[in-house]
Amino acid sequence: MSSAPKSSGKNAERKWYVVDATDQVLGRLASRVALKLMGKEKPTYSPHEDHGDHIVVLNAAKVFLSGRKPETKEYFRHSKYPGGGKSRTYREQMEKDPAGVISHAVRGMIPKTTLGRQIFKKLHVYGGNEHPHASQKPTELSLK
């Protein structure tokens, strides 16, 4: 009885997917994208190897939060100098960088290791409907 050899992360077959973020809740979208980026739905998944696919997220400016979170959610950053803390509300962040909102949410759901940084590089987020990855022939991915 022979079993199929387990593929390593270097030899993993990577597909390209396009996700439309229009009218989707931020957290649900981010969690599903993070699972695809890590490759957790694949039978060859192992936590110490990268088996995930490339994800292109379009219309990041049209994602929303539920409840009172649009008024209360804040994004905090620090310059590492004394008194260098700054924060922005969700609405300010969406005006300034809508792609950064999705990137921030997905980054929080992948491992905080060298492997996690490698996985995060396969996420491509765009505020509008255009993307430069047409030559990779990405397939539409429905996350609803």
N, C-alpha and C positions, 0 to 999 in steps of 0.2 A: 504494500500500500504506500504509494508515494504522494506526498503533498506538494502543492505548488510552492515554489520558492517565494519567500516574502520579499517584496521589493524594498530597497532602501529608499530613503528620502531623495537621494541624488537621481535615482532612476524612476521616480514617480511620474506618472502621466498627469500632466497639468492641463486643465481645460480653462477656458476663459468664459466668464459669465457676465452678463449685463443685468443690473438690477435697477428698476425705476423706483425711486424713493417718494414719488408723488403720493400725498395723502397717506403716508404710513407713520406709525408711531415710532419715535426714535429708538427706544429701548428694544422693542421687538425686532425692528430691522437690524439693529446692531448685533443682537445675539444670534440671529440666523446667519448674518454675514460672517461673524466670527467663527461659527461652526464650519462653514464652507472653507474659510481661509485655513483653518487648522486641519481640515480633512477628516473630521471626526465621523462623518457618515460613511466613509470608505472602509471596506473590510480589511485593508492593509494598514489601518491607523495604528500608530504606536506613539506614545506621548513624547518620546525622545527624538522623533524624526519628523521632518516637514513633508506631509503628503497632500497639502492643501492646493486649492485652485486659485487662479487670479480672479478677482472680483472688481468690476467697474460699476460704481454707483453713480447714477445720473439724477439730476433734479434734486440735489441736496437742499436747495433753498425751499423746497416744498414739503419737507418733513415737519412733523409737529409733535408737541408734547401733550399729554392728557392732564386733565384736572387743573390745579392752580400752579403747576410747575413752570409755565412760561413766565409768570411774574416772580417766582421765588427762586428758581434755579440760578446758581452763579458759577462762573468759571474763574478759578483763582490761579494766579501764577506769582512767582517770586523771582526777583533778580539775584538772590543770594547775597544782597547787600543789606545792612541794617535798615529797616523801614522800607524795604523794596517790594512789599506785597501789594498786588493790584488785583482787582476783581472786575468782572464784567457780568452783566445779566445775560440771560439766554437771548433776549431780543437784541441786545447790543452785539453779541457774538454772531448772531445770524445776519445782521446787517454787515458786519465787518468781514466774516469768513464763514459762510454756510457749510463749506466742505470740512472745515475744522471741527464743527460740531459732531458730525458723523465719525470723523477720524478719532476724535477724543473718546467717543462712546465705545467704538470698536477696540481701541487700544486698551481700554480698561478691562476688556473681556478676554484678552489673549494673555499668555504667560509673560511674566516680567523677567525674561531671561534673554540670552543671546538668541536662542531659537525663536522667541516671541518677536524680537526685532526683525529677524529674517522673515517670519510669517507676515509681519505688518507691511513689509515692502511690496507685497502682492495685492495690496488694497489701493485702488485708484478711484478717488472721489472727485466729482465735478458738480459745480453748482447749477449748470445749465443742462441742455439736452445734447450737447456735442461732446465727442471724445476722440482722441487721436489713436485709438486702438482698433480701428476697423480692419486693419491688415491681419490681425490675429483671429478674425472671424468669431467674435464672441457670440454665444447663444443666450437667448432671453431666459432669465430665471425668475419665476414667480415665487415670492415669499409669502403670499397671503394665505 
